[in-house]
Structure formats: structure tokens, C-alpha cells
Amino acid sequence: KTGQLAAAAWLVRAVARLRLVINAALLAVILLAWNFAAPLFKVTPYRAEFALFSLVVLLYFQVNVLQLTLASHMQHRFGVGASSILSIGKLLAYLTLFMLQAMTLRNVILADIGAYVLAYGCAKGAHIRYCGVPKNTPAHRSTKAERRRLFRYAFYNNFNDAGTLILSSQSDNFFIAAFIDPIAVGAYSFYVRLNNIDRKSVV
């Protein structure tokens, strides 16, 4: 709003890089502690699939950062467009796997990775074109106070994200996996999705 494009670009780079590093470190810790944590949820044989799924997690957050950035620049159509491309890409990939009778867990994760890469590429292209900084713009030099404020906000916001995850219906999956089995998680998630679709159709 104040026209500080260089400062906005610095903020996006800082957030995207920090989010990538923190998420990668957290996923690495989970993989290192796999033999201890996985038996609690009865997913011990799926370490390789989880390592592959980690790419989906990293791409998801990077796409999310770009979507928020596009929205802040009043370019909502590209953020929504990236979501549409993601959904269409996943649908086409799933249909292809279904017709080839190759609907395995690993192939589905690979399909998700491909769809997220496509969505990220489109969002990144829109960000470069519509949110870029002119070449003659001086680089932004962040102050210590700005970095401290960014860290403080990000620190509390991460706890907020974790808190809302615990309160959501998706956290039920962890308890179902621990007390029953992963197959029950799939059935439960399927009916939760059907229930959400039914509510949206009523609204």
C-alpha cells in the first residue's frame, strides 16, 4: 500500500526460505525418529512413502506463501488459478492412474507432487510478472527491529497453526491410527469428506 515493493519482496523471500528450512528440518527429525514414532500409528513400513510425501508438504507451504503474496498484491485471480490448476492436475493424474490400474500409494503421491509442481510454477510465474520489483529499485535493507518483529510474529503464528490443527477433525486420524489401524483412518477420512461435501451442497 505504501509502495515499498523492495521491502515486500524481501519479506516474501525471508518467509519462503525460513518456512522451507524449518519444515525440512522438522520432516528430517520425523524421519530420524521414525523407528520410535511410526509404531505408535502403525505405519512403520511406509517410511519411503513418507519421505516422498515430504516433498508434497514442502511444496504445499511454498505454494501457500505465493498465494498469500499474490492476494496481498490484489492478484487473487492467480492465487485462485493456482488452486484450480492443482485440483485439475490431481484429477487428471488420478484418472490416468485409474485407467492404467496403477493406483498405488506411491503413484498417488507422485501425482500429487506433479500437480503441486505445476501449481507452484504457475503461481511463481504470476508472482514474478505482477509482483516483481523494477530493476532500478534499491535493495531493501532490513533493520534489526524488523527482523525481531518478523521472528516474534512467525514464532507465535506457528503455535497458532499447530493449535488449530489439534482442534480440527483431521487430528482424529492420529488417534484412530494409534488405537485401530490405517485402514480405519482411510474409511473415516472418506466419510468426513462426504459429510463436508454434503454440508457445502446444503449451504
N, C-alpha and C positions, 0 to 999 in steps of 0.2 A: 504493500500500500504506500509506503514511503519512497519507493523506487530504489531501494538498496538491493539491487539484483546480485551484486557480488556477495553480500552477506547472506542472502537467501541460498545462493549456490554453495557457499561454504557450509551452511547448516545442513543441507541435503547430503553433501559428501561426508560430513562428520557423522551424521546419524546412520547413513547407509553402511559406512565402514565399521562403525562401532557395533551396530546390530549384527553385521556379518561375523565379526570376530567373536563377539560374545556368544552368539548362537552356535558357531562352530566349536568353541571351547566347551560349551555345555553338552553338545552332542558327543564330543570326544570323551568327556567324563562318563557319559552314559555307556558308551561302548567299552570303555576301560572297566567299568563296574558291571558289565553285562552278566558275568557268571554269578554275581551276587543278587542283582535286581531282577533279572529275567525269570528265574524260577518262581518268584512271587506271583507273577502274572502268567505263568505257564507259556512263555514264548521263547524259551531257550534255543530251539532250533532255528530261529528266524534272525540271527544276528546279521547275516549277509543282507537279508532283505531290509533290515532296519538301517544298515549303513547306506544302502541305496536310497531308502526313503528320506534319509537325512538331506539329500540334495533337494527333495521336494520342500522340506521345511525351510532351507536356506533361500530357495527361490521364492517361496511364498512371502517371506518377510521383505525381500528385496522388491518384489512387485508391489507389495503394500506400501512401502516407502514412496515409490514412484507415483502410485495412485493418489496418495495424500498430497504429494508435491504438485501434481497436476491440478488437483482440486483447489489448492491454495492459490494457484495462478489462474483460476476460473476456467480451467480446461477440463471440466468434468466429462465432457464427451469422450475424451481419450482414455480417461481412467475407467469409465464405464465400458468403453470399447475394448479395453484390455481384458476386463472381466468376461465380456461376451466372447472374445476370441478364445479365452481359456476354456469356457464351457463348451463351445463348439468344437474346439480341438480335442478335448477329452471325449466328447460324444462320438466323434468320427473315429478316434483311436479305439474306443471300446467296441464300436460296431465292427471295425476291421478285425479286431481280436476275436470277436464272437463268431464272425463268418469263417475265420481261419481255424476255429476251435482251439485257440491258443490263449484263453482267458485264465492265465495263471497269475498268482500274486506278483511275481517278479515282472511279468509283462505289463500288468496294470500299472505298477509303479513306474516303469519305463515310459508308459503312455502319459502318465501324469507329468513326468519330467519334461517330455517333449512339449506338452501343452503349456507348461509354465515357462519354458524357454521361449516359446513363440509369444506368449503374453508379455514377458519381460522385454523381448526385443521390440515389440510394438510400443510399449509404454516408454522405453528408453529412447526410441526414435522420436516420439512425440515430445518428450522432455527436452531433448537436445534442440529440436526445432523451435519449440514455443516457449521454453523456459530457460534458454541459454543466455549467457552473458555476452554482450558485444565485445569484440576483440580489444577495443581501446579502453575498456573499463578497468580501473586499477584493482588489483587483487585485494581482497578483504583480509585485514589483519585482526584476528580475534583478540580481545583483551582477556586477561586472567579472570575478570569478573564474569564475562560472557561464558567462558569455559566452565567456571564453577557453577553458574546457574544452569547451564545445559546438563551437566553431570547430576546436579541435585534433582532436576525435573525428571531426567531419564531414570534415575535410581528409584524414585517413588513410583513412577509410572510403570516400571517393570513389576513392582509389587502389586500394583493395581491390576495389571494383566493377569498375574498369577492368581489373585484373589477371585476375579471374575471367572477364571477357568474352573476353579474349585466349586463355585456356586452354580455352574452350568450343568445341563443334563448330560453333557459328554463325559463329565468326571465319573458318572455311574459306570462307564465302561471298565475303569480300572478295578472297581470293586467286584464287578461281575466276572472279570477275568481271573481275579485272585481267588474267588470263592467257587466259581463254576469252571468255565473253560472259554477259550477264544471263540469257539463256535457259537456259544450263547451270546457273546458280545456282538457278533455279526447279526444274529436274529434280532436282538434288542435294538441295535442301531437302525436296522431296516424298518422296524415298526415305529421308532421315534421319527424317522424321516417321513414315513407315510402320515403320521399324525400331524407333523408340521405342514405338509402339503395340504392336508385336509383343512387345517385352520386357515391357511392363506386363501384357499379357494372360497371358504365361507366369508372371509373378510372382503 
